[in-house]
Amino acid sequence: MNIDKNRTIVKKIENKTNWYIVDATEYTLGRLSSRIAYVLKNKNSIHYVPYHAVNIKIIIINSKKIKVTGNKEKQKTYKRHSGRPGGLKIEIFEKLQQRIPNRILEHAIKGMLPKNSLGRKLFKNVKIYGDDTHPYNNQKLTKLNID
């Protein structure tokens, strides 16, 4: 029997879903989103496997109260394009935060996840809400420590 010594055998990870809740009040955008991406990829676990998606759901509340450092509130821009000629829309952080506060965090977290099918699957496990109400009160929520 030939055994490949260079192959790591990973035990099957249990299907238990871990629910976390994060209050985004007074957190900096980059620090919060990088920590959330880190936990979504399960890098904080000893069972980390880069090609495996685990059942971790993260609920972010109070996304409209997130901060940025320096002059980014007036200088950071978000671009989107309609696909039509001349369809480029540019919006600054301050106005986008008033209009759609969830999109800022979505954009930051999505940029820190892998750019493939695994990243898209992981991003579906993030739920972002502008205020402190959410429909997941039935779940056993654990407060995620960002610091």
C-alpha positions as CSV (number, residue, x, y, z in Angstrom):
1,M,0.0,0.0,0.0
2,N,1.5,3.3,-1.1
3,I,0.9,6.3,1.3
4,D,1.6,9.8,0.0
5,K,3.6,11.5,2.8
6,N,3.1,14.9,1.4
7,R,-0.7,14.9,1.6
8,T,-2.5,16.2,4.7
9,I,-5.7,14.5,5.6
10,V,-8.2,16.8,7.0
11,K,-11.0,15.5,9.3
12,K,-14.5,16.3,8.3
13,I,-15.6,19.5,10.1
14,E,-18.8,19.3,12.0
15,N,-21.8,21.1,10.5
16,K,-22.7,23.2,13.6
17,T,-23.4,26.8,12.7
18,N,-21.7,29.4,14.9
19,W,-23.6,32.7,15.0
20,Y,-21.7,35.9,15.9
21,I,-23.0,39.4,16.5
22,V,-20.9,42.6,16.1
23,D,-21.9,46.1,17.1
24,A,-20.1,48.4,14.5
25,T,-20.6,51.5,16.7
26,E,-17.3,53.5,16.9
27,Y,-15.2,50.9,15.1
28,T,-12.9,51.9,12.2
29,L,-14.0,50.6,8.8
30,G,-10.8,48.7,7.9
31,R,-10.1,47.2,11.2
32,L,-13.7,45.9,11.6
33,S,-13.9,44.5,8.1
34,S,-10.5,42.8,8.1
35,R,-11.4,41.1,11.4
36,I,-14.7,39.9,10.1
37,A,-13.1,38.5,6.9
38,Y,-10.5,36.7,9.1
39,V,-13.3,35.1,11.2
40,L,-15.4,34.2,8.1
41,K,-12.4,32.4,6.6
42,N,-12.1,30.5,9.9
43,K,-8.5,31.6,10.3
44,N,-9.0,32.0,14.0
45,S,-9.6,28.3,14.4
46,I,-7.0,25.5,14.7
47,H,-9.0,23.6,12.0
48,Y,-8.3,26.2,9.3
49,V,-8.3,24.9,5.8
50,P,-8.0,27.5,3.0
51,Y,-10.3,25.7,0.5
52,H,-13.1,24.9,3.0
53,A,-16.1,27.1,3.9
54,V,-17.4,26.6,7.4
55,N,-20.8,27.5,8.9
56,I,-20.1,30.8,10.5
57,K,-22.8,33.5,10.3
58,I,-21.9,37.1,11.3
59,I,-24.6,39.7,12.0
60,I,-23.4,43.3,12.0
61,I,-25.6,45.9,13.6
62,N,-25.3,49.8,13.7
63,S,-23.4,49.9,10.4
64,K,-24.4,53.6,10.0
65,K,-22.3,54.5,13.0
66,I,-19.0,53.2,11.6
67,K,-16.0,55.6,11.5
68,V,-13.1,56.2,9.1
69,T,-9.8,58.0,10.0
70,G,-8.4,61.2,8.6
71,N,-10.3,63.1,5.9
72,K,-11.7,59.9,4.3
73,E,-15.2,60.9,5.2
74,K,-15.0,63.7,2.6
75,Q,-12.4,62.2,0.3
76,K,-13.1,58.4,0.0
77,T,-15.1,57.7,-3.2
78,Y,-17.2,54.8,-4.2
79,K,-17.7,54.2,-7.9
80,R,-20.4,52.2,-9.8
81,H,-21.2,52.0,-13.4
82,S,-24.6,51.4,-15.1
83,G,-23.0,49.8,-18.2
84,R,-24.2,52.6,-20.4
85,P,-22.0,55.2,-22.0
86,G,-21.4,58.0,-19.5
87,G,-22.9,55.8,-16.7
88,L,-20.2,56.2,-14.1
89,K,-21.5,57.4,-10.8
90,I,-19.1,58.6,-8.1
91,E,-20.2,59.1,-4.5
92,I,-18.3,60.1,-1.4
93,F,-18.3,58.2,1.9
94,E,-20.3,60.7,3.7
95,K,-23.2,60.7,1.3
96,L,-23.2,57.0,0.8
97,Q,-23.3,56.5,4.6
98,Q,-26.4,58.6,4.8
99,R,-28.1,56.9,1.8
100,I,-27.1,53.2,2.1
101,P,-24.9,52.6,5.2
102,N,-24.7,48.8,4.6
103,R,-23.0,49.1,1.2
104,I,-19.8,50.6,2.7
105,L,-19.2,47.6,5.0
106,E,-20.3,45.2,2.2
107,H,-17.8,46.7,-0.2
108,A,-15.0,46.5,2.4
109,I,-15.6,42.9,3.5
110,K,-16.1,41.6,0.0
111,G,-12.8,43.1,-1.0
112,M,-11.0,41.2,1.8
113,L,-12.4,37.8,0.9
114,P,-11.1,35.5,-1.9
115,K,-12.1,36.5,-5.4
116,N,-13.6,33.1,-6.3
117,S,-16.7,30.9,-5.6
118,L,-15.5,30.3,-2.0
119,G,-15.4,34.1,-1.4
120,R,-18.9,34.5,-2.8
121,K,-20.2,31.7,-0.6
122,L,-18.5,33.2,2.5
123,F,-20.0,36.6,1.8
124,K,-23.5,35.2,1.9
125,N,-22.9,34.5,5.6
126,V,-22.6,38.2,6.5
127,K,-25.8,40.1,7.4
128,I,-25.5,43.8,7.8
129,Y,-28.1,46.1,9.4
130,G,-28.0,49.9,9.8
131,D,-29.6,50.0,13.2
132,D,-29.7,47.6,16.2
133,T,-32.7,45.6,15.1
134,H,-32.3,42.3,13.3
135,P,-34.5,39.2,12.7
136,Y,-32.1,36.6,14.3
137,N,-33.1,36.9,17.9
138,N,-34.0,33.1,18.0
139,Q,-30.3,32.1,17.3
140,K,-27.7,31.7,20.0
141,L,-25.6,34.8,19.3
142,T,-22.1,35.1,20.6
143,K,-20.5,38.6,20.8
144,L,-17.5,38.7,18.6
145,N,-14.5,40.4,20.1
146,I,-12.8,42.6,17.5
147,D,-10.0,44.0,19.6
